[in-house]
Amino acid sequence: MAAYDLILKNGTVHLPSGAASIDVGVVAGRIVALGSLAGDDAGETLDCTGLDVLPGVIDTQVHFREPGLVHKEDLESGARAAVLGGVTAVFEMPNTKPNTDSAEAIGDKLARAHHRMWCDHAFYVGATNHNAADLAELERLPGTAGVKIFMGASTGDLLVSEDARLAEVLASGHRRVAIHAEDEARMNARTGERIAGDAASHPVWRDDESALLATRRILGLARAARRRIHVLHVTTPAELALLGQNKDIASCEVTPQHLTLAGEEAYPRLGTLAQMNPPIRSGAHRDGLWKWLQQGVVDILGSDHAPHTLEEKSKPYPDSPSGMPGVQTLLPLMLNHVAEGRTTLQRVIDLTSAGPQRVFGIVGKGRIAVGYDADFSIVDLKARWTIEQDWLASRCGWSPFTGMTVTGRPVGTVVRGNRVMWEGTLAESAIGEPIRFEAIDFG
Ligand code: DOR
């Protein structure tokens, strides 16, 4: 009988201690050996010659739209996009139809995901003005990523904007709460800043102060409630400066699109396709996000994959919906930033695997180590290629990054020892399972 179910051979393997030319042995979905496995048998061998083996990329912010909005995406098409892009696990957002704000809704999503998602998955519970009392229990359901609060209205009707209601939500439960930080009252007062037909006015309406004000408020409320928070898709350097002074209670995320696109160029070229919440801002903002990322303040890179159809996006601004797809392009964009010298592969690994593990207390993922899940994103760092529409799997049918030539390509995706993608071809069976968390599944 073979000693291993799977061996990854001849790759450059990115361990917590750094890169090493070693083999990886897998049994029953877990890593059991790191080193030279030259003479050993395996049920399956993956030859990783010339390739880099990264810990599986965990995207902690995606909108896969099921149930209710499946003309934009569903759990199956979203998961296909994820693994084609080298992502092994996702946290999915609660602004579906109905909202994911009850035990039934979480159970429904987990049942829908079973045998239809290729990647591992967890689902956020949405906070509302009425479910605060239930959240402490809801956040402990298996397969739950924790609670998500929209402080400002975005796609859908999930919204908790007043301090008293936010305090109730933060007082109910213990796990880290994910926050969309834009100030609803300020944005409501500024709707006159929107220029009909001009998406470039989106960041004028939802301005820096809208984001900073909300982040400042939630930091104060979180400290008062003694609750840890995670501020999603931060878009202003000022917020990152503030978050850097509050690392004891707050972690934070930036997105690849905010690190890649600059409003001056993106709105004239892409129009409403560049419209998202919080907005794509100026090149100076983008450079400021990089500065704080390089200073170590950013914990996680999430894609905020938020697909809408081209038909929906073709409505004139501001009737056009906010959001862009991104789960499949997260890793290619970041590998390209590595190739262009803006950051290192080590830092990208920290932001896409170790960071999510640490911030959310994920069990058994986030590093290549014996005993951990055998989740790998296998990449060719040297491949130069152009992102084309026919490579993209999201049902929405577009990406702001088509036509972009990048260096660095996902070649294979392995989830708990299962080769779910290799050279752009998917495995037949979708073997994704719920992600386990220390807060729920410990022991
Ligand atoms: O642009 C966005 N789109 N931001 C969000 O917060 C929600 C998302 C969506 O669901 O479309």
Residues whose N, C-alpha, C, O or C-beta is under 5 A from the ligand:
A	BS01	DOR	H63 S154 T155 Q275 M276 N277 P278 A306 S322 G323
